[in-house]
Amino acid sequence: MTNDRATPGSGEPAIDTVASGTERERIERLLIHQFPAIKPLEPADLVRVAPYKNGGFMPSVLGFMLYCNGYSLRGTSRLCRNGLLYEDGETLFGIGIFRKTIETPIWHVMVSGPWGKDGFAKVDRLVTRLRELGVTSEIFVRHLGAADYLTFYSHDYREIRESPWCVGAPAEDETHNYKRIRLADVIAVDANGQVEIKTMQGEEDRGFRVKARMVFNRFSNFLERNHLRFTIRDYTMADLPVAEKLVRHHFALLKNPVGSTPEDYMSLLRCDPAALGDQEFGKIGFLEDGTVSIPALLFLGEHTGASTVSLYATFANRDPETLDPTFDTTGFSAISQYSYLILFKMLLDIGIEWVDVGGSETHDLDKFKRQLGATEVPSYWVVAPTAVALGEPP
C-alpha cells in the first residue's frame, strides 16, 4: 500500500503496528476492532446469512467463502480463513482483502454485497473509515444489482472498467453474466425415469438448441461402451483429500485460469457439509466398473431460496490420461456438460426450479453456460472514491 498508517491525531493504531502477520491480517484486525458487526466468517454464520437469501446467486455462506476466502495466494489470512462477514441485524456483506495479482505489493479491500437495509450507507461508512485509517489503495464493491449499482455510481463510485480487476476480465467472473437456468426448460424425466434433454426454444439459443442433448448422448455412449457407471453421492469431509487432488489437477490442465488458483476453492472444500445441513448441495462423483474408481466430479452449492440452488464449485475430470488405457475415450470430452445435466436431474428430483451457475471470466465459459440454457442476470462492480475525493490528504 502507498500509506497504511492511521490519520495523524486520530488516536487509532497504525496498520503496521497491529499484531504481526500478512498485510491482509493487519487490515482484518483493524476492521474487527473498528466495527462490532464484523467478524471472521464461519459455517455457523448460516443463521446470520439465511434471512438475507433472496433466490439470487448471492448471498450465501459458500458464496462468501469463495469470494472473501483467506486461502487465496493473492490474499492469504490465517486469522480469517473464510474472510470477514458484516452483519448487524439489518445489513449483510462479505469482506476480503486481496492483491490483483500474486506479484503486486498493493492490497485492496473487496466488499461482496450489500444486502438488506441501508446497504450503501454502511458500505460507504466502511470505506470512509478505511480512508481515515490510511488505506489509500482502491476499494472494490461487487455483486451489485442494477439499483444498488446506480446508487453507488450516483455517489461518485466509479464503474469497474475504469480500474479493471483482471486483465481481459475486468469484473473477474462477473465479466459475463449469463448464469440463471430454469431447470424445466432444459431437462425432464420421462415415465420410465429416464432423463430427457430438451430442445432450447429461445431466439438467443440459435446455433446450439440441441447441443446439450448431443453431448449428453455422447457421454452416455462413452459410459455404455466402456461398461462404466457414473456414481454420484453426497460430499463429506472424508472426501477432502480426493476433492483437493481433483481441483488441483483441474487447474494444472487449464490454459487460461484468469488469475484463479486451486487455493481459491479451499474454503469451500474444507467447509463441513454437516454444518450447513440441508442448505448445502454437495456432490462428488466417480467413474466405476467394479475394479476401478476414478474421481470424476465435484459440485458444491447452496440453497439461496426456496426453489433455487447456486453452484460455486463445479469441477469435472476432463483428463483422458487418468483413464485406463484400455478404455475407448470417444465421447469422454463431454463429461463437463454431462455432469451439469445429470446434477440438474438430481436438483429437479428434490424440487429445485432454478439453478444459478455464476458468471464467467471468459467468452468460452460464458458460451458453455449458455449452451446449458443459462439466461443473463446482470451484476456490477464499482470502485470507491479515492482518498482525495473523500477529503483525505494525497
Secondary structure, DSSP 8 states (H G I E B T S, - for coil): ----S--TTS----GGGSSSS-HHHHHHHHHHHH-TTEEE--GGGHHHHGGG--SSS---HHHHHHHH-S--TTS--SS-TT-EEEE-SSEEEEEEEE-SSSS----EEEEEEEEETTHHHHHHHHHHHHHHTT--S--EEEEE-HHHHHHHHHTT-EEGGGS-SBTTBTTGGGSB-EEEEEGGGTEEE-TTS-EEE----SGGGTT-TTHHHHHHHHHHHHHHHTT-EEEEEE--GGGHHHHHHHHHHHHHH-S--TT--GGGGHHHHTS-HHHHGGGEEEEEEEEESSS-EEEEEEEEEEEEETTEEEEEEEEE---GGGS-TTS--TTGGGHHHHHHHHHHHHHHHTT--EEE---BSSHHHHHHHHHTT-EE---EEEE---TTTTT---
